[in-house]
Amino acid sequence: MVWEAFGSVIVGLAIALAATRRLPGRFPARTLTLATGPAAALLGAFLAHSILGPGHFFQTLLAAACLGAAMLSLLIRPAHRLSPLRSGV
């Protein structure tokens, strides 16, 4: 369980670092992104370990990577700002 947690934090941090390098202007703050990745991956590992049970190391890391990427995708801002709707049009 400890190695799954440590591995999921490393996977989440790697995903967050890759996201901030690939799309630097699309995330609100680098520190928020670097904190969200490992936290979401740790949550994903906890859920996978609770569902699958012990002995499924790679499946747990895969679930951690998927949930970490999904949570990071919620932080992405749109590339172009949308103009506000005009009243009376």
N, CA, C and O atoms as a GROMACS GRO file, in nm:
protein
  356
    1MET      N    1   0.083  -0.120   0.000
    1MET     CA    2   0.000   0.000   0.000
    1MET      C    3   0.087   0.125   0.000
    1MET      O    4   0.053   0.224  -0.066
    2VAL      N    5   0.196   0.124   0.072
    2VAL     CA    6   0.284   0.241   0.078
    2VAL      C    7   0.347   0.267  -0.057
    2VAL      O    8   0.358   0.382  -0.099
    3TRP      N    9   0.388   0.161  -0.127
    3TRP     CA   10   0.451   0.179  -0.258
    3TRP      C   11   0.349   0.224  -0.362
    3TRP      O   12   0.382   0.298  -0.454
    4GLU      N   13   0.226   0.180  -0.348
    4GLU     CA   14   0.122   0.228  -0.438
    4GLU      C   15   0.098   0.377  -0.418
    4GLU      O   16   0.083   0.451  -0.514
    5ALA      N   17   0.094   0.420  -0.293
    5ALA     CA   18   0.074   0.562  -0.264
    5ALA      C   19   0.191   0.645  -0.315
    5ALA      O   20   0.172   0.750  -0.377
    6PHE      N   21   0.312   0.600  -0.288
    6PHE     CA   22   0.430   0.673  -0.334
    6PHE      C   23   0.436   0.677  -0.486
    6PHE      O   24   0.466   0.781  -0.544
    7GLY      N   25   0.408   0.566  -0.551
    7GLY     CA   26   0.409   0.561  -0.696
    7GLY      C   27   0.301   0.649  -0.757
    7GLY      O   28   0.324   0.712  -0.860
    8SER      N   29   0.185   0.654  -0.695
    8SER     CA   30   0.078   0.737  -0.749
    8SER      C   31   0.109   0.885  -0.735
    8SER      O   32   0.074   0.964  -0.822
    9VAL      N   33   0.174   0.923  -0.626
    9VAL     CA   34   0.215   1.063  -0.609
    9VAL      C   35   0.319   1.101  -0.715
    9VAL      O   36   0.314   1.210  -0.771
   10ILE      N   37   0.412   1.011  -0.742
   10ILE     CA   38   0.513   1.037  -0.845
   10ILE      C   39   0.448   1.047  -0.983
   10ILE      O   40   0.482   1.135  -1.062
   11VAL      N   41   0.354   0.958  -1.012
   11VAL     CA   42   0.282   0.963  -1.140
   11VAL      C   43   0.202   1.093  -1.152
   11VAL      O   44   0.204   1.157  -1.257
   12GLY      N   45   0.134   1.132  -1.047
   12GLY     CA   46   0.057   1.256  -1.049
   12GLY      C   47   0.144   1.379  -1.066
   12GLY      O   48   0.107   1.473  -1.136
   13LEU      N   49   0.260   1.378  -1.001
   13LEU     CA   50   0.353   1.491  -1.016
   13LEU      C   51   0.410   1.496  -1.157
   13LEU      O   52   0.427   1.605  -1.213
   14ALA      N   53   0.438   1.381  -1.215
   14ALA     CA   54   0.489   1.377  -1.352
   14ALA      C   55   0.384   1.428  -1.451
   14ALA      O   56   0.418   1.500  -1.545
   15ILE      N   57   0.259   1.391  -1.431
   15ILE     CA   58   0.152   1.439  -1.518
   15ILE      C   59   0.134   1.590  -1.504
   15ILE      O   60   0.115   1.660  -1.603
   16ALA      N   61   0.140   1.639  -1.381
   16ALA     CA   62   0.125   1.783  -1.358
   16ALA      C   63   0.242   1.861  -1.418
   16ALA      O   64   0.221   1.967  -1.477
   17LEU      N   65   0.362   1.810  -1.404
   17LEU     CA   66   0.478   1.877  -1.465
   17LEU      C   67   0.469   1.878  -1.616
   17LEU      O   68   0.499   1.978  -1.681
   18ALA      N   69   0.427   1.767  -1.673
   18ALA     CA   70   0.411   1.761  -1.819
   18ALA      C   71   0.301   1.857  -1.865
   18ALA      O   72   0.315   1.920  -1.970
   19ALA      N   73   0.196   1.868  -1.789
   19ALA     CA   74   0.086   1.958  -1.828
   19ALA      C   75   0.130   2.104  -1.822
   19ALA      O   76   0.096   2.182  -1.911
   20THR      N   77   0.206   2.141  -1.718
   20THR     CA   78   0.250   2.280  -1.709
   20THR      C   79   0.356   2.313  -1.813
   20THR      O   80   0.366   2.428  -1.856
   21ARG      N   81   0.434   2.216  -1.855
   21ARG     CA   82   0.532   2.241  -1.960
   21ARG      C   83   0.465   2.247  -2.097
   21ARG      O   84   0.504   2.328  -2.181
   22ARG      N   85   0.367   2.164  -2.120
   22ARG     CA   86   0.302   2.156  -2.251
   22ARG      C   87   0.207   2.273  -2.274
   22ARG      O   88   0.202   2.329  -2.384
   23LEU      N   89   0.132   2.311  -2.171
   23LEU     CA   90   0.034   2.419  -2.181
   23LEU      C   91   0.057   2.521  -2.070
   23LEU      O   92  -0.023   2.529  -1.977
   24PRO      N   93   0.164   2.600  -2.076
   24PRO     CA   94   0.198   2.686  -1.963
   24PRO      C   95   0.098   2.799  -1.936
   24PRO      O   96   0.077   2.835  -1.821
   25GLY      N   97   0.035   2.854  -2.039
   25GLY     CA   98  -0.056   2.965  -2.018
   25GLY      C   99  -0.199   2.926  -1.993
   25GLY      O  100  -0.283   3.013  -1.969
   26ARG      N  101  -0.229   2.799  -1.996
   26ARG     CA  102  -0.368   2.755  -1.986
   26ARG      C  103  -0.410   2.717  -1.843
   26ARG      O  104  -0.529   2.696  -1.817
   27PHE      N  105  -0.314   2.709  -1.750
   27PHE     CA  106  -0.347   2.673  -1.612
   27PHE      C  107  -0.346   2.798  -1.525
   27PHE      O  108  -0.267   2.889  -1.550
   28PRO      N  109  -0.433   2.805  -1.424
   28PRO     CA  110  -0.443   2.926  -1.343
   28PRO      C  111  -0.316   2.959  -1.264
   28PRO      O  112  -0.274   3.074  -1.262
   29ALA      N  113  -0.256   2.862  -1.202
   29ALA     CA  114  -0.133   2.884  -1.125
   29ALA      C  115  -0.052   2.754  -1.126
   29ALA      O  116  -0.108   2.645  -1.117
   30ARG      N  117   0.078   2.768  -1.137
   30ARG     CA  118   0.164   2.651  -1.144
   30ARG      C  119   0.160   2.571  -1.012
   30ARG      O  120   0.158   2.448  -1.014
   31THR      N  121   0.157   2.641  -0.900
   31THR     CA  122   0.155   2.571  -0.770
   31THR      C  123   0.024   2.495  -0.752
   31THR      O  124   0.024   2.385  -0.696
   32LEU      N  125  -0.087   2.552  -0.798
   32LEU     CA  126  -0.214   2.481  -0.789
   32LEU      C  127  -0.213   2.356  -0.874
   32LEU      O  128  -0.262   2.251  -0.833
   33THR      N  129  -0.156   2.367  -0.992
   33THR     CA  130  -0.147   2.251  -1.082
   33THR      C  131  -0.057   2.144  -1.023
   33THR      O  132  -0.090   2.025  -1.027
   34LEU      N  133   0.057   2.185  -0.969
   34LEU     CA  134   0.151   2.087  -0.912
   34LEU      C  135   0.098   2.025  -0.783
   34LEU      O  136   0.146   1.919  -0.742
   35ALA      N  137   0.003   2.088  -0.719
   35ALA     CA  138  -0.058   2.028  -0.600
   35ALA      C  139  -0.177   1.939  -0.635
   35ALA      O  140  -0.202   1.838  -0.569
   36THR      N  141  -0.250   1.977  -0.740
   36THR     CA  142  -0.368   1.902  -0.779
   36THR      C  143  -0.332   1.766  -0.838
   36THR      O  144  -0.400   1.667  -0.811
   37GLY      N  145  -0.226   1.760  -0.919
   37GLY     CA  146  -0.187   1.635  -0.984
   37GLY      C  147  -0.160   1.522  -0.886
   37GLY      O  148  -0.224   1.417  -0.896
   38PRO      N  149  -0.068   1.540  -0.791
   38PRO     CA  150  -0.043   1.432  -0.695
   38PRO      C  151  -0.161   1.402  -0.603
   38PRO      O  152  -0.184   1.286  -0.568
   39ALA      N  153  -0.236   1.505  -0.564
   39ALA     CA  154  -0.351   1.481  -0.476
   39ALA      C  155  -0.458   1.399  -0.548
   39ALA      O  156  -0.516   1.307  -0.490
   40ALA      N  157  -0.485   1.433  -0.673
   40ALA     CA  158  -0.585   1.357  -0.749
   40ALA      C  159  -0.537   1.216  -0.778
   40ALA      O  160  -0.616   1.122  -0.774
   41ALA      N  161  -0.409   1.200  -0.806
   41ALA     CA  162  -0.356   1.066  -0.831
   41ALA      C  163  -0.361   0.981  -0.703
   41ALA      O  164  -0.387   0.861  -0.709
   42LEU      N  165  -0.336   1.043  -0.592
   42LEU     CA  166  -0.345   0.969  -0.465
   42LEU      C  167  -0.489   0.927  -0.437
   42LEU      O  168  -0.513   0.817  -0.388
   43LEU      N  169  -0.584   1.013  -0.468
   43LEU     CA  170  -0.724   0.977  -0.454
   43LEU      C  171  -0.761   0.862  -0.549
   43LEU      O  172  -0.833   0.770  -0.511
   44GLY      N  173  -0.711   0.869  -0.672
   44GLY     CA  174  -0.736   0.761  -0.767
   44GLY      C  175  -0.677   0.629  -0.722
   44GLY      O  176  -0.739   0.524  -0.738
   45ALA      N  177  -0.557   0.634  -0.664
   45ALA     CA  178  -0.495   0.511  -0.613
   45ALA      C  179  -0.574   0.455  -0.495
   45ALA      O  180  -0.591   0.334  -0.482
   46PHE      N  181  -0.623   0.544  -0.410
   46PHE     CA  182  -0.703   0.499  -0.295
   46PHE      C  183  -0.832   0.432  -0.342
   46PHE      O  184  -0.870   0.326  -0.291
   47LEU      N  185  -0.898   0.493  -0.440
   47LEU     CA  186  -1.022   0.433  -0.491
   47LEU      C  187  -0.995   0.299  -0.559
   47LEU      O  188  -1.069   0.203  -0.538
   48ALA      N  189  -0.890   0.293  -0.640
   48ALA     CA  190  -0.858   0.167  -0.708
   48ALA      C  191  -0.819   0.059  -0.609
   48ALA      O  192  -0.858  -0.057  -0.624
   49HIS      N  193  -0.742   0.096  -0.508
   49HIS     CA  194  -0.702  -0.004  -0.408
   49HIS      C  195  -0.824  -0.052  -0.328
   49HIS      O  196  -0.832  -0.169  -0.290
   50SER      N  197  -0.918   0.039  -0.301
   50SER     CA  198  -1.038   0.000  -0.228
   50SER      C  199  -1.127  -0.093  -0.311
   50SER      O  200  -1.189  -0.185  -0.257
   51ILE      N  201  -1.133  -0.068  -0.440
   51ILE     CA  202  -1.219  -0.150  -0.527
   51ILE      C  203  -1.153  -0.283  -0.562
   51ILE      O  204  -1.216  -0.388  -0.551
   52LEU      N  205  -1.026  -0.277  -0.604
   52LEU     CA  206  -0.957  -0.398  -0.652
   52LEU      C  207  -0.897  -0.483  -0.541
   52LEU      O  208  -0.888  -0.605  -0.554
   53GLY      N  209  -0.857  -0.418  -0.432
   53GLY     CA  210  -0.792  -0.490  -0.325
   53GLY      C  211  -0.640  -0.491  -0.345
   53GLY      O  212  -0.590  -0.436  -0.443
   54PRO      N  213  -0.569  -0.553  -0.254
   54PRO     CA  214  -0.423  -0.555  -0.266
   54PRO      C  215  -0.377  -0.648  -0.379
   54PRO      O  216  -0.448  -0.740  -0.419
   55GLY      N  217  -0.257  -0.621  -0.428
   55GLY     CA  218  -0.199  -0.707  -0.530
   55GLY      C  219  -0.221  -0.662  -0.673
   55GLY      O  220  -0.188  -0.736  -0.766
   56HIS      N  221  -0.275  -0.544  -0.692
   56HIS     CA  222  -0.300  -0.492  -0.827
   56HIS      C  223  -0.224  -0.361  -0.843
   56HIS      O  224  -0.285  -0.255  -0.858
   57PHE      N  225  -0.092  -0.368  -0.841
   57PHE     CA  226  -0.008  -0.250  -0.839
   57PHE      C  227  -0.022  -0.168  -0.968
   57PHE      O  228  -0.046  -0.047  -0.961
   58PHE      N  229  -0.010  -0.230  -1.083
   58PHE     CA  230  -0.012  -0.156  -1.209
   58PHE      C  231  -0.150  -0.103  -1.242
   58PHE      O  232  -0.162   0.006  -1.298
   59GLN      N  233  -0.253  -0.175  -1.208
   59GLN     CA  234  -0.388  -0.126  -1.230
   59GLN      C  235  -0.417  -0.006  -1.139
   59GLN      O  236  -0.487   0.088  -1.179
   60THR      N  237  -0.363  -0.009  -1.019
   60THR     CA  238  -0.379   0.103  -0.927
   60THR      C  239  -0.308   0.226  -0.980
   60THR      O  240  -0.363   0.336  -0.973
   61LEU      N  241  -0.188   0.210  -1.035
   61LEU     CA  242  -0.116   0.324  -1.092
   61LEU      C  243  -0.186   0.376  -1.217
   61LEU      O  244  -0.186   0.497  -1.241
   62LEU      N  245  -0.245   0.288  -1.294
   62LEU     CA  246  -0.320   0.332  -1.412
   62LEU      C  247  -0.442   0.414  -1.371
   62LEU      O  248  -0.471   0.517  -1.432
   63ALA      N  249  -0.512   0.370  -1.270
   63ALA     CA  250  -0.628   0.445  -1.220
   63ALA      C  251  -0.584   0.579  -1.162
   63ALA      O  252  -0.654   0.679  -1.177
   64ALA      N  253  -0.469   0.581  -1.095
   64ALA     CA  254  -0.417   0.705  -1.040
   64ALA      C  255  -0.383   0.803  -1.152
   64ALA      O  256  -0.412   0.922  -1.141
   65ALA      N  257  -0.323   0.754  -1.259
   65ALA     CA  258  -0.288   0.840  -1.372
   65ALA      C  259  -0.413   0.894  -1.440
   65ALA      O  260  -0.418   1.010  -1.478
   66CYS      N  261  -0.513   0.810  -1.455
   66CYS     CA  262  -0.637   0.853  -1.520
   66CYS      C  263  -0.710   0.960  -1.438
   66CYS      O  264  -0.754   1.061  -1.494
   67LEU      N  265  -0.722   0.939  -1.310
   67LEU     CA  266  -0.792   1.037  -1.228
   67LEU      C  267  -0.710   1.165  -1.215
   67LEU      O  268  -0.766   1.274  -1.211
   68GLY      N  269  -0.577   1.153  -1.208
   68GLY     CA  270  -0.493   1.272  -1.203
   68GLY      C  271  -0.507   1.356  -1.329
   68GLY      O  272  -0.517   1.478  -1.321
   69ALA      N  273  -0.507   1.292  -1.444
   69ALA     CA  274  -0.524   1.365  -1.570
   69ALA      C  275  -0.663   1.425  -1.581
   69ALA      O  276  -0.679   1.536  -1.632
   70ALA      N  277  -0.763   1.353  -1.535
   70ALA     CA  278  -0.900   1.405  -1.541
   70ALA      C  279  -0.917   1.527  -1.452
   70ALA      O  280  -0.981   1.624  -1.492
   71MET      N  281  -0.861   1.524  -1.334
   71MET     CA  282  -0.872   1.640  -1.244
   71MET      C  283  -0.792   1.759  -1.296
   71MET      O  284  -0.835   1.873  -1.280
   72LEU      N  285  -0.678   1.733  -1.358
   72LEU     CA  286  -0.601   1.843  -1.415
   72LEU      C  287  -0.673   1.904  -1.534
   72LEU      O  288  -0.661   2.025  -1.558
   73SER      N  289  -0.746   1.825  -1.607
   73SER     CA  290  -0.819   1.879  -1.722
   73SER      C  291  -0.929   1.975  -1.678
   73SER      O  292  -0.971   2.060  -1.756
   74LEU      N  293  -0.976   1.963  -1.554
   74LEU     CA  294  -1.076   2.056  -1.504
   74LEU      C  295  -1.019   2.194  -1.475
   74LEU      O  296  -1.094   2.292  -1.466
   75LEU      N  297  -0.887   2.204  -1.461
   75LEU     CA  298  -0.823   2.333  -1.433
   75LEU      C  299  -0.792   2.414  -1.558
   75LEU      O  300  -0.764   2.533  -1.547
   76ILE      N  301  -0.796   2.352  -1.674
   76ILE     CA  302  -0.754   2.420  -1.797
   76ILE      C  303  -0.851   2.532  -1.831
   76ILE      O  304  -0.973   2.513  -1.832
   77ARG      N  305  -0.796   2.648  -1.860
   77ARG     CA  306  -0.874   2.762  -1.906
   77ARG      C  307  -0.890   2.756  -2.057
   77ARG      O  308  -0.807   2.695  -2.125
   78PRO      N  309  -0.993   2.818  -2.112
   78PRO     CA  310  -1.006   2.822  -2.257
   78PRO      C  311  -0.892   2.903  -2.319
   78PRO      O  312  -0.836   2.992  -2.256
   79ALA      N  313  -0.860   2.871  -2.444
   79ALA     CA  314  -0.749   2.938  -2.512
   79ALA      C  315  -0.784   3.084  -2.541
   79ALA      O  316  -0.698   3.172  -2.526
   80HIS      N  317  -0.904   3.111  -2.581
   80HIS     CA  318  -0.947   3.247  -2.613
   80HIS      C  319  -1.063   3.284  -2.523
   80HIS      O  320  -1.154   3.204  -2.498
   81ARG      N  321  -1.057   3.404  -2.476
   81ARG     CA  322  -1.167   3.452  -2.392
   81ARG      C  323  -1.291   3.474  -2.477
   81ARG      O  324  -1.284   3.529  -2.587
   82LEU      N  325  -1.403   3.432  -2.426
   82LEU     CA  326  -1.529   3.453  -2.496
   82LEU      C  327  -1.583   3.590  -2.459
   82LEU      O  328  -1.571   3.634  -2.344
   83SER      N  329  -1.640   3.658  -2.554
   83SER     CA  330  -1.698   3.789  -2.524
   83SER      C  331  -1.827   3.770  -2.446
   83SER      O  332  -1.902   3.676  -2.471
   84PRO      N  333  -1.853   3.859  -2.351
   84PRO     CA  334  -1.975   3.844  -2.272
   84PRO      C  335  -2.098   3.870  -2.360
   84PRO      O  336  -2.092   3.943  -2.460
   85LEU      N  337  -2.206   3.808  -2.322
   85LEU     CA  338  -2.330   3.826  -2.397
   85LEU      C  339  -2.380   3.969  -2.379
   85LEU      O  340  -2.382   4.023  -2.268
   86ARG      N  341  -2.421   4.026  -2.487
   86ARG     CA  342  -2.473   4.163  -2.481
   86ARG      C  343  -2.623   4.157  -2.453
   86ARG      O  344  -2.695   4.076  -2.511
   87SER      N  345  -2.667   4.243  -2.365
   87SER     CA  346  -2.809   4.246  -2.336
   87SER      C  347  -2.879   4.331  -2.441
   87SER      O  348  -2.826   4.433  -2.484
   88GLY      N  349  -2.993   4.291  -2.481
   88GLY     CA  350  -3.070   4.365  -2.578
   88GLY      C  351  -3.040   4.326  -2.722
   88GLY      O  352  -3.087   4.393  -2.814
   89VAL      N  353  -2.963   4.220  -2.744
   89VAL     CA  354  -2.932   4.179  -2.882
   89VAL      C  355  -3.028   4.069  -2.922
   89VAL      O  356  -3.020   4.019  -3.034
   0.00000   0.00000   0.00000
